[in-house]
Amino acid sequence: MFEDALRFPWNGEKKVETLLVGGVLSLLGFLFVPLLFVYGYLVRVVRQVAAGNTEAPPVFDEWGDLLVDGVVAFVISLVYLLVPVIAIAVAAFLFLVPVTIVEGGTGPRTGLLAAGGVLVALLVLSVTLVLLLAALYLLPAGVAAYARTGRFGAAFSPGDLRSVAGDRRYAIGWLVFVAIGVLAQLLAGAIAATGVGALLVPFVVFYGNVASAYAIGAGVADVDIASETDEDATTGQPAV
């Protein structure tokens, strides 16, 4: 899968045009809206590969649909990362409390309070890391569930997530997704360090993002997504 993912963005007759458009949109990502089109394109890649079409990446067309998919993918990302971000803020606050206690007082009681605060902060930090890893693992699964079903709720449906994230093939695709992402960032960093090639960084990152999206799409290609809503409708039971 790793080699297929790396080759995928360079397939097709319009590969250069597609990479140029994606790179320019990524370059203009600071304007935010162009980035939504990139997100939408990556959703399209996942949807196409998951459907079994791996001959060539999709092209940039039907821009309205790309924008809608991009907005949905962005919102899904926000929801998944919201809890870890809040937990990180809480952990940072709890680390500051012991420092404040130490600076503001003296004596054994102050030391015990500071030590207790540090232990609580470390516990919260450990939980935060677990939540962050879980979010990073489930986020692509949620986007893939949306890409395959066209339903926003599928990204958060326990039944859909179990079908996708609990499958070994998705786990393999996710590992390839991470590996390609790290490789793309390292390559982009090396290019940026030359100074002259800094403008090429968005194109390298976009290439890596397309390859990563391929890995997720391939990982869920044969996974059956069974919505809890659909299951309830089949059994005639009301959804809870």
C-alpha positions, -999 to +999 in steps of 0.1 A: +000+000+000+028+024+008+043+023-027+009+025-043+000+055-022+033+073-032+027+066-069-010+075-069-007+114-072+016+109-102-009+089-122-033+100-149-031+124-178-039+155-158-015+148-129+007+179-135-024+202-138-039+187-106-007+190-086-002+226-098-038+236-088-035+218-054-001+233-047-013+268-055-043+264-033-021+251-005+002+281-011-028+304-006-039+285+024-033+315+047-065+329+031-083+299+046-109+295+018-084+279-006-076+254+021-112+244+022-110+234-014-079+213-007-098+196+022-127+189-002-104+175-028-088+151-002-123+139+008-129+133-029-097+112-031-108+091-001-143+086-016-129+076-050-102+052-037-127+037-013-150+030-042-122+011-059-111+037-085-074+038-080-062+044-116-057+081-113-065+109-088-096+130-093-094+164-110-103+198-096-139+204-109-174+209-095-159+235-071-191+239-052-191+203-041-154+206-032-162+236-010-190+218+008-169+187+014-141+209+026-163+228+051-177+195+064-142+180+067-130+211+086-159+209+110-153+172+116-117+180+124-126+207+148-150+185+167-125+156+170-097+179+182-118+201+205-116+177+235-078+172+233-072+209+229-094+216+260-075+189+279-042+204+269-053+238+282-064+223+315-031+204+318-011+236+311-032+255+338-026+227+363+012+229+357+011+267+364-008+263+397+021+246+416+045+272+403+022+299+416+019+282+450+056+278+453+063+314+444+035+327+467+042+309+499+067+288+520+066+259+544+058+222+543+021+227+534+030+248+504+054+221+492+028+194+496+002+214+477+027+221+449+037+184+447+001+174+447-006+199+419+022+185+398+009+149+402-026+160+392-011+179+362+009+148+351-022+126+354-042+151+333-013+153+308-013+115+304-050+114+298-046+142+273-020+123+253-043+093+252-072+115+240-050+132+214-038+098+200-074+086+199-086+117+181-058+114+156-067+078+149-104+083+147-104+116+127-095+100+094-120+073+101-147+099+106-138+117+074-138+084+055-172+075+070-186+109+058-169+105+024-184+071+018-219+078+031-223+115+024-237+120+059-222+143+084-235+122+113-216+092+100-184+108+111-195+105+147-217+075+146-204+048+170-216+021+146-199+036+116-167+043+136-165+007+149-169-005+113-141+016+101-116+022+129-120-013+143-109-029+111-073-041+106-072-028+071-080+007+083-053+004+110-027-005+083-040+024+061-037+047+090-001+037+097+008+043+061-011+076+063+011+087+093+043+074+076+037+094+044+027+125+064+060+124+084+080+117+052+063+147+034+070+170+063+106+160+065+111+164+028+093+198+029+115+209+058+146+199+039+135+218+008+125+249+029+160+249+045+175+256+011+157+289+009+154+288-029+130+259-029+107+273-002+080+279-028+080+242-036+069+233-001+032+236-006+034+214-036+053+187-018+029+189+012-001+186-012+015+156-029+019+140+005-016+148+015-030+131-016-009+100-011-020+100+026-057+103+015-051+073-008-039+052+021-070+060+041-093+053+011-075+020+004-078+011+041-116+014+041-122+002+006-135-032+016-149-022+050-186-023+054-199+009+070-232+000+088-249+030+102-267+026+135-296+046+120-298+022+090-296-008+114-325+007+135-345+012+104-339-024+093-349-038+126-379-015+130-366-002+163-365+035+171-330+051+172-318+060+207 
